[in-house]
Amino acid sequence: MNPQTLSAGEQLAYCTVRLECDLAQGGVSTGTGFFFAFATDGDKSVPAIVTNRHVVQGASRGRFHLTMQGADGGPQLGSTVTVVLDNFDSRWVPHSSADIDLCAMPIAPLLLEAESKGKTVFHRQLAMSQVATDAELQDLDQLEDITMVGYPNGLWDQKNNMPVFRRGATATHPAMDWNGKPEFMIDAACFPGSSGSPVLLFNVGGYTDKRGNTMLGGARVKLLGILYAGPQHIADGQIAMVPIPTANKPMVLTSIPLHLGIVVKARELEDIDGQFRKKVSATG
């Protein structure tokens, strides 16, 4: 598949990765990660996978599957390499605030190792330039269509190593901090395995701003944030915000999802970007 023929939506399909975690206490959980370029300086950057901290916490071993690049430079569907890493939990760089459920793992050594074996990984990275700025957030309307890419309930196209796309809408204004936290809410079904999914503005061919002006041409791809939790209606009538589970487990039904999700604002990636820049500076 020639990379030049990939649409903007098709390229987004290669931005995510399905994370499988063997938990130290037993059992396996799944979550979503996405490729991101940190510490960009000209044509250089630190490639990494971003996800929620709770996705990988307590994982003794982790696995993910990477699509190989074909002779034409595009993705070779059905051809994958499985990466298995021990001490999975300790490989991630967390956000400096324990209250922000984000972390990232540098993957340059993995990509270089694959290349040393004659294999090139095909993937697409999001970057800080695609993170919605404060000015862009202010220009959004209260109700905006959003796209979420990931692996709800761990579902994926295993043969082609492809994620699931879902549509929804903003439930609170993404420019406002929900309850004083760098978060906002979306109206979308959020299931186990969706944790770590990128939440994006994705408009092809044009869009309309909050003043009614229509912008035509190209595709607008802006990273608004990363899904991490959702409100649950508890049996005693309370509403609780809980992290999106990473595993499907038999349990007594005591809570009901409200078809809403809580999203960490993408601007919080600047904290991890700063940490990587310091590491790059320290190592030259």
VEXDREN-755466 format. One record per residue: residue number from 1; y negated, z, x negated of N, C-alpha, C in turn; residue in one letter. Coordinates in steps of 0.2 Angstrom, whole numbers. Atoms other than C-alpha are relative to their C-alpha. Layout:
<sites>
NUM, Y, Z, X, Y, Z, X, Y, Z, X, a
...
</sites>
This chain:
<sites>
1, 6, 0, -4, 0, 0, 0, -6, 0, -4, m
2, 6, 1, 4, -16, -6, -8, -5, 5, 2, n
3, 5, -5, -2, -29, 8, -9, -6, -2, 2, p
4, 6, 3, -2, -43, -4, -6, 1, -1, 8, q
5, 0, 2, -7, -36, -7, 12, 1, 7, 4, t
6, 0, -6, -3, -35, 12, 16, -6, 1, 4, l
7, 6, -2, -4, -47, 17, 30, -2, 7, -2, s
8, 2, -7, 1, -57, 33, 29, 5, 5, 3, a
9, -4, -4, -3, -45, 41, 41, 7, 1, -4, g
10, -6, 0, 3, -30, 36, 31, 0, 3, -7, e
11, 2, -3, 6, -38, 42, 15, 1, 8, 1, q
12, 0, -7, -1, -40, 59, 23, 7, 3, 0, l
13, -7, -2, -1, -21, 60, 26, 3, 2, -7, a
14, -2, -1, 7, -19, 61, 7, -4, 6, -3, y
15, 4, -6, 3, -31, 76, 5, 3, 6, 1, c
16, -4, -6, -1, -19, 89, 11, 7, 0, -3, t
17, -7, -2, 3, -3, 97, 5, 3, 5, 4, v
18, -4, -5, -4, 10, 107, 14, 3, 5, -5, r
19, -2, -6, 5, 13, 124, 5, 6, 3, 3, l
20, -6, -4, -2, 30, 132, 7, 0, 6, -5, e
21, 0, -6, 4, 31, 150, 1, 6, 4, 1, c
22, -6, -5, 0, 46, 161, -3, -3, 7, -1, d
23, 3, -6, 0, 40, 178, 1, 4, 6, -4, l
24, -3, -5, 4, 44, 193, -10, 5, 4, 4, a
25, -4, -4, -5, 50, 203, 5, 6, -4, 4, q
26, -5, 5, -3, 61, 188, 10, -3, -4, 6, g
27, 2, 5, -5, 59, 173, 22, -5, -5, -4, g
28, 4, 6, 2, 49, 157, 20, -6, -1, 5, v
29, 6, 2, -5, 31, 153, 27, -3, -6, -3, s
30, 3, 6, 2, 21, 138, 27, -7, 0, 2, t
31, 7, 0, -1, 3, 134, 26, -3, -7, -2, g
32, 3, 7, 1, -10, 120, 23, -4, 1, -6, t
33, 5, 0, 5, -19, 117, 7, -3, -7, -1, g
34, 3, 6, 1, -31, 103, 2, -3, -1, -7, f
35, 2, 2, 7, -36, 94, -14, -8, 1, 0, f
36, 7, 0, 1, -54, 98, -20, -2, 0, -7, f
37, 2, 1, 7, -64, 94, -36, -5, 5, -1, a
38, 5, -5, 2, -73, 109, -43, -3, -2, -7, f
39, 4, 1, 7, -85, 110, -58, -1, -7, -2, a
40, 2, 7, 1, -90, 92, -56, -6, -1, -5, t
41, 6, 1, 5, -100, 86, -71, 1, -8, -2, d
42, -1, 7, 2, -102, 67, -72, 7, -2, 3, g
43, -6, 3, -2, -85, 59, -71, 6, 5, -1, d
44, -5, -6, 1, -76, 76, -75, 0, 5, 5, k
45, 0, -5, -5, -70, 89, -63, 6, 4, -1, s
46, -6, -5, 0, -57, 103, -61, 4, -2, 7, v
47, -4, 1, -6, -44, 97, -48, 4, 6, 2, p
48, -4, -6, -3, -37, 111, -37, 2, -1, 7, a
49, -2, -1, -7, -29, 115, -21, -3, 6, 3, i
50, 3, -6, -3, -38, 126, -9, 4, 2, 6, v
51, -3, -3, -6, -31, 137, 4, -2, 7, 2, t
52, 2, -7, -1, -32, 154, 12, 4, 5, -4, n
53, -3, -5, 4, -28, 169, 2, 6, 3, 3, r
54, -6, -3, -3, -16, 176, 15, 6, -5, 1, h
55, -6, 5, 0, -6, 160, 14, 5, 1, -5, v
56, -4, 0, 6, 0, 163, -3, 1, 7, -2, v
57, -1, -7, 2, -1, 182, -4, 7, 2, 1, q
58, -6, -3, 0, 15, 190, -8, 6, -5, -1, g
59, -4, 6, 1, 23, 173, -12, 3, 1, -7, a
60, -3, 0, 7, 36, 175, -27, 1, -7, -3, s
61, -1, 7, 2, 39, 156, -27, -4, -5, 5, r
62, 3, 5, -4, 30, 141, -20, 2, -7, -1, g
63, -2, 7, 1, 34, 123, -17, -5, -5, 4, r
64, 3, 5, -4, 24, 107, -12, 2, -6, -2, f
65, -2, 7, 1, 27, 89, -11, -6, -5, -1, h
66, 5, 4, 1, 16, 76, -19, 2, -7, 0, l
67, -2, 7, -1, 16, 57, -15, -2, -3, -7, t
68, 1, 4, 6, 18, 45, -30, -4, -6, 1, m
69, 4, 6, 0, 7, 31, -34, 4, -6, -1, q
70, -4, 6, 1, 14, 14, -33, -3, -5, -5, g
71, 3, 4, 5, 11, -1, -44, -6, -3, 1, a
72, 6, 3, -2, -3, -7, -34, -6, 5, 0, d
73, 5, -5, 0, -12, 9, -36, -1, 4, 6, g
74, 1, -4, -6, -10, 15, -19, 6, 4, 1, g
75, -5, -5, -1, 2, 28, -11, 7, -4, 1, p
76, -7, 3, -1, 21, 24, -12, 3, 4, 5, q
77, -3, -4, -6, 27, 30, 5, 7, 1, -1, l
78, -7, -2, 1, 43, 39, 4, 2, 2, -7, g
79, -2, -2, 6, 42, 42, -14, -4, 7, -2, s
80, 4, -6, 1, 37, 60, -18, 4, 4, -6, t
81, -2, -4, 5, 39, 73, -32, -1, 7, 3, v
82, 1, -7, -3, 42, 92, -27, -1, 4, -6, t
83, 2, -5, 5, 33, 105, -37, 2, 7, 2, v
84, -2, -7, -1, 41, 122, -38, -3, 4, -5, v
85, 4, -4, 5, 31, 136, -46, 2, 7, 2, l
86, -2, -7, 0, 37, 154, -49, -7, 4, -1, d
87, 6, -5, 0, 24, 169, -48, -6, -4, 3, n
88, 5, 4, -4, 15, 158, -35, -6, 4, 2, f
89, 5, -4, -2, 4, 172, -29, -5, 1, -6, d
90, 5, -1, 5, -4, 175, -46, -3, -6, -3, s
91, 3, 6, 3, -8, 157, -50, -7, -2, 4, r
92, 6, 2, -4, -23, 157, -37, -6, 4, -2, w
93, 6, -4, 2, -41, 161, -41, -3, 1, 7, v
94, 3, -2, -6, -48, 171, -26, -7, 0, 0, p
95, 7, -1, -1, -65, 171, -19, -2, 7, -2, h
96, 2, -6, 3, -75, 185, -27, 0, 6, 5, s
97, 1, -5, -5, -77, 194, -11, 7, 0, 4, s
98, -6, 0, -4, -61, 201, -3, 0, -1, 7, a
99, 1, 2, -7, -68, 198, 14, 0, -7, 2, d
100, 0, 8, -1, -68, 179, 11, 7, -2, -1, i
101, -7, 2, 1, -50, 172, 14, 0, -7, -3, d
102, 0, 7, 4, -51, 158, 1, 3, 1, -7, l
103, -3, 0, 7, -42, 154, -15, 1, -7, -2, c
104, -1, 7, 2, -39, 139, -26, 4, 1, -6, a
105, -5, 0, 6, -26, 134, -39, -2, -6, -4, m
106, 1, 6, 4, -30, 122, -53, 6, -4, -1, p
107, -6, 4, 0, -18, 108, -54, 0, -6, -5, i
108, 0, 5, 5, -23, 97, -69, 6, 0, -4, a
109, -6, 0, 4, -8, 103, -79, 6, -3, 3, p
110, -5, 3, -4, 3, 98, -65, 0, -8, 0, l
111, 2, 7, 0, -5, 81, -64, 2, -4, -7, l
112, -1, 3, 7, -4, 78, -83, 7, 0, -2, l
113, -7, 0, 2, 14, 84, -84, 4, -6, 4, e
114, -3, 6, -4, 19, 71, -70, -2, -7, -4, a
115, 2, 7, 3, 9, 57, -80, 4, 0, -7, e
116, -4, 0, 6, 19, 62, -96, 7, -2, 1, s
117, -7, 2, -2, 35, 58, -87, -1, -7, 4, k
118, 1, 7, -3, 28, 41, -81, -1, 0, 7, g
119, 2, 0, -7, 23, 47, -64, -7, 2, 1, k
120, 7, -1, -2, 6, 46, -56, 0, 2, 7, t
121, 0, -3, -7, 2, 57, -41, -6, -4, 4, v
122, 5, 3, -4, -8, 48, -27, -3, 6, 5, f
123, 3, -5, -4, -20, 60, -19, -8, -1, 1, h
124, 7, 0, 0, -38, 61, -13, -3, 7, 1, r
125, 3, -6, 0, -50, 75, -16, -6, 0, 4, q
126, 7, -1, -3, -64, 82, -6, -4, 3, -6, l
127, 4, -3, 6, -79, 88, -17, -6, 3, 3, a
128, 6, -3, -2, -95, 98, -16, -5, -4, 3, m
129, 5, 5, -3, -105, 83, -12, 2, -2, 8, s
130, -2, 1, -7, -95, 82, 5, -1, 6, 4, q
131, 1, -6, -4, -98, 100, 10, -7, 0, 3, v
132, 6, 0, -4, -111, 101, 24, -5, 4, -3, a
133, 6, -4, 3, -128, 107, 17, -3, 4, 6, t
134, 3, -4, -6, -138, 120, 27, -5, -5, 4, d
135, 4, 4, -4, -150, 106, 32, 4, -4, 4, a
136, -4, 4, -4, -136, 95, 38, 3, 4, 6, e
137, -2, -4, -5, -129, 110, 48, -5, 1, 5, l
138, 6, -1, -5, -146, 113, 56, -1, -6, 4, q
139, 1, 6, -3, -146, 95, 61, 5, -1, 5, d
140, -5, 1, -5, -130, 97, 71, -1, 3, 7, l
141, 1, -2, -7, -129, 100, 90, 5, 6, 1, d
142, -4, -5, -2, -121, 115, 98, 7, -2, 0, q
143, -7, 2, -2, -106, 105, 103, 1, -6, -4, l
144, -1, 6, 5, -99, 93, 89, 8, -1, 0, e
145, -7, 1, 1, -82, 85, 88, 2, 1, -7, d
146, -2, -2, 6, -72, 91, 74, 8, -3, -1, i
147, -7, 2, 2, -56, 85, 65, 3, 5, -5, t
148, -3, -4, 5, -43, 96, 57, 7, -3, -2, m
149, -6, 4, 3, -29, 90, 46, 4, 6, -3, v
150, -4, -5, 3, -14, 101, 42, 7, -1, 3, g
151, -8, 0, -1, 4, 106, 46, 1, 6, 5, y
152, -1, -5, -5, 4, 116, 63, 7, 1, 1, p
153, -7, -2, -1, 20, 126, 65, 4, -3, -6, n
154, -4, 3, 6, 25, 118, 48, 2, -7, 1, g
155, -2, 7, -1, 26, 101, 56, -3, -5, -4, l
156, 2, 6, 5, 25, 85, 45, 4, -5, 1, w
157, -4, 6, 0, 31, 68, 43, 4, 1, -7, d
158, -3, -1, 6, 44, 73, 30, 2, -6, -4, q
159, -2, 7, 3, 50, 55, 26, -6, -3, -4, k
160, 6, 3, 3, 32, 49, 22, -5, 5, -3, n
161, 4, -5, 2, 25, 66, 17, -7, 0, 2, n
162, 6, 1, -3, 11, 65, 29, -2, 6, 5, m
163, 2, -6, -4, 1, 79, 39, -1, -2, 7, p
164, 1, 1, -7, -4, 80, 57, -8, 1, 1, v
165, 7, 0, -2, -22, 76, 63, -1, 3, 7, f
166, 1, -2, -6, -29, 86, 77, -8, 0, 1, r
167, 7, 0, -2, -46, 85, 87, -2, 6, 3, r
168, 3, -6, -4, -57, 99, 94, -7, -1, 0, g
169, 8, 0, 0, -75, 104, 95, -2, 7, -3, a
170, 3, -6, 2, -86, 117, 88, -1, 4, 7, t
171, 1, -5, -6, -86, 133, 100, -6, 4, -1, a
172, 7, -3, 1, -101, 141, 91, -4, -5, -5, t
173, 4, 5, 4, -115, 132, 81, 2, 1, -7, h
174, -2, -1, 7, -109, 129, 63, -6, 2, -4, p
175, 5, -2, 4, -126, 133, 57, -1, 7, 0, a
176, 0, -7, -1, -125, 151, 63, 6, 4, -3, m
177, -6, -4, 3, -115, 165, 55, 2, 4, 6, d
178, -3, -3, -5, -103, 171, 68, 0, 8, -1, w
179, 0, -7, 1, -106, 190, 70, -2, 2, -7, n
180, 3, -2, 7, -116, 190, 53, 5, -2, -6, g
181, -5, 2, 6, -101, 183, 43, -1, -8, -1, k
182, 1, 7, 1, -101, 166, 35, 6, -4, 3, p
183, -6, 3, -4, -89, 159, 49, -3, -3, 6, e
184, 2, 2, -7, -90, 149, 65, 7, -1, 3, f
185, -6, 0, -4, -78, 146, 79, 1, -7, 2, m
186, -2, 7, -3, -69, 130, 85, 4, 1, 6, i
187, -4, 1, -6, -61, 125, 101, 6, -4, -2, d
188, -6, 4, 2, -44, 119, 95, 6, 5, 0, a
189, -6, -4, 0, -26, 125, 96, 2, 1, -7, a
190, -1, -2, 7, -22, 134, 80, 7, 4, -1, c
191, -7, -2, 0, -4, 137, 76, 2, 3, -7, f
192, -2, -1, 6, 6, 145, 62, 1, -6, -5, p
193, 0, 6, 4, 5, 133, 47, -6, -3, -1, g
194, 7, 3, 0, -13, 128, 51, -4, 3, -5, s
195, 4, -3, 4, -20, 141, 40, -2, -4, -7, s
196, 2, 4, 6, -30, 133, 26, -2, -7, 1, g
197, 1, 7, -1, -33, 117, 35, -8, -1, 0, s
198, 7, 2, 0, -50, 108, 32, -2, -2, 7, p
199, 3, 1, -7, -61, 107, 47, -6, -5, -2, v
200, 5, 5, 2, -72, 91, 46, -4, -3, 6, l
201, 3, 5, -4, -85, 81, 54, 3, -7, -2, l
202, -3, 6, 2, -76, 64, 54, -2, -5, 6, f
203, 3, 5, -5, -86, 50, 63, 0, -7, -3, n
204, 0, 7, 3, -82, 31, 60, -4, -4, 5, v
205, 4, 5, -4, -94, 18, 65, -7, 2, 2, g
206, 6, -3, -2, -108, 30, 69, 0, 6, 4, g
207, 0, -7, -3, -113, 46, 77, -7, 1, 3, y
208, 7, -1, -3, -128, 53, 88, -2, 7, -2, t
209, 2, -7, 2, -138, 68, 81, -2, 3, 6, d
210, 1, -4, -6, -144, 82, 92, -7, -2, 4, k
211, 6, 2, -4, -161, 73, 96, 2, -7, 3, r
212, -2, 6, -4, -151, 58, 103, -1, -6, -4, g
213, 1, 6, 4, -154, 46, 88, 7, -2, -2, n
214, -6, 3, 1, -139, 35, 85, 0, -3, -8, t
215, 0, 3, 6, -134, 32, 67, 7, -4, -1, m
216, -5, 4, 0, -123, 17, 64, 2, -2, -7, l
217, -2, 3, 6, -112, 10, 51, 4, 6, -4, g
218, -3, -5, 4, -99, 18, 39, 4, 5, 3, g
219, -3, -6, -3, -90, 34, 41, -3, 6, -3, a
220, 3, -7, 3, -97, 52, 40, 6, 4, 0, r
221, -5, -5, 2, -85, 64, 32, -4, 6, -3, v
222, 3, -6, 2, -92, 81, 30, 5, 6, 1, k
223, -4, -6, 0, -82, 97, 26, -4, 6, 3, l
224, 4, -6, -3, -88, 111, 38, 3, 7, -2, l
225, -3, -6, 2, -75, 124, 33, 7, 0, 0, g
226, -8, -1, 1, -57, 131, 32, 2, 4, 5, i
227, -3, -5, -5, -47, 138, 46, 3, 5, -3, l
228, -4, -5, 3, -41, 155, 43, 3, 5, 5, y
229, -2, -6, -5, -39, 166, 59, -2, -3, 7, a
230, 1, 2, -7, -40, 165, 78, 0, 7, 4, g
231, 0, -5, -4, -44, 177, 92, 7, 0, 4, p
232, -6, -1, -4, -29, 184, 101, -1, 5, 6, q
233, 0, -4, -6, -28, 192, 119, 6, 5, -1, h
234, -5, -5, 1, -19, 208, 116, 3, 3, 7, i
235, -3, -2, -7, -7, 215, 130, -4, 6, 3, a
236, 4, -5, -3, -19, 230, 133, -7, -2, 2, d
237, 6, 3, -2, -33, 218, 136, -5, -1, -5, g
238, 5, 1, 5, -42, 219, 120, 0, -7, -3, q
239, 0, 6, 3, -47, 204, 110, -1, 1, -8, i
240, 0, -1, 7, -43, 204, 91, 0, -6, -4, a
241, 1, 6, 5, -47, 192, 77, 6, 1, -5, m
242, -5, -1, 5, -31, 190, 67, 1, -7, -4, v
243, -2, 6, 4, -26, 178, 52, 5, -4, 4, p
244, -5, 4, -3, -17, 163, 58, 7, 1, -4, i
245, -7, -2, 4, 2, 167, 54, 2, -6, -4, p
246, -3, 5, 4, 11, 157, 41, 7, -1, 2, t
247, -7, 1, -1, 28, 159, 48, 1, 1, 8, a
248, -2, -2, -6, 36, 158, 65, 6, 5, 0, n
249, -5, -6, 0, 45, 174, 69, 2, 2, 7, k
250, -1, -3, -7, 54, 181, 84, -3, 6, 1, p
251, 3, -6, -1, 44, 194, 91, -1, 2, 8, m
252, 1, -2, -7, 40, 204, 107, -7, -3, 1, v
253, 6, 3, -2, 26, 194, 116, -5, 5, 2, l
254, 5, -5, -2, 11, 206, 115, -7, -3, -1, t
255, 6, 3, 0, -3, 194, 112, 0, -8, 1, s
256, 0, 7, -2, -9, 177, 118, -6, -4, -3, i
257, 6, 4, 3, -19, 164, 108, -5, -2, 5, p
258, 6, 2, -4, -36, 160, 115, -2, -8, -1, l
259, 1, 7, 2, -35, 141, 109, -7, 0, -3, h
260, 6, 0, 4, -49, 146, 97, 2, 1, -7, l
261, -1, -1, 7, -50, 146, 78, -6, 3, -3, g
262, 6, -2, 4, -61, 155, 66, 0, -3, -7, i
263, 0, 4, 6, -67, 145, 51, -5, 3, -5, v
264, 5, -2, 6, -74, 150, 34, -4, -5, -1, v
265, 4, 6, 2, -89, 140, 30, 1, -2, -7, k
266, -1, 3, 6, -87, 128, 17, -4, 1, -6, a
267, 5, -2, 6, -102, 134, 7, 3, 5, -4, r
268, -3, -5, 4, -91, 148, 2, 4, -2, -6, e
269, -3, 3, 6, -82, 136, -10, -4, 0, -6, l
270, 5, -1, 6, -98, 138, -21, 2, 5, -4, e
271, -2, -6, 4, -91, 155, -26, 5, -2, -5, d
272, -6, 2, 4, -75, 147, -33, -2, -5, -5, i
273, 2, 5, 4, -84, 133, -40, -4, 3, -6, d
274, 3, -4, 5, -95, 145, -50, 5, 3, -5, g
275, -5, -3, 5, -79, 154, -57, 3, -5, -4, q
276, -3, 6, 5, -72, 137, -63, -5, -2, -5, f
277, 5, 2, 5, -88, 132, -71, 0, 5, -6, r
278, 0, -5, 6, -88, 149, -81, 6, -1, -4, k
279, -6, 0, 4, -70, 146, -86, 0, -7, -5, k
280, 1, 6, 4, -74, 128, -92, -5, 1, -5, v
281, 5, -2, 5, -89, 134, -101, 3, 4, -6, s
282, -3, -5, 5, -79, 148, -110, 5, -4, -4, a
283, -6, 3, 4, -65, 136, -115, -3, -7, -3, t
284, 3, 6, 3, -77, 121, -120, 3, -6, 3, g
</sites>
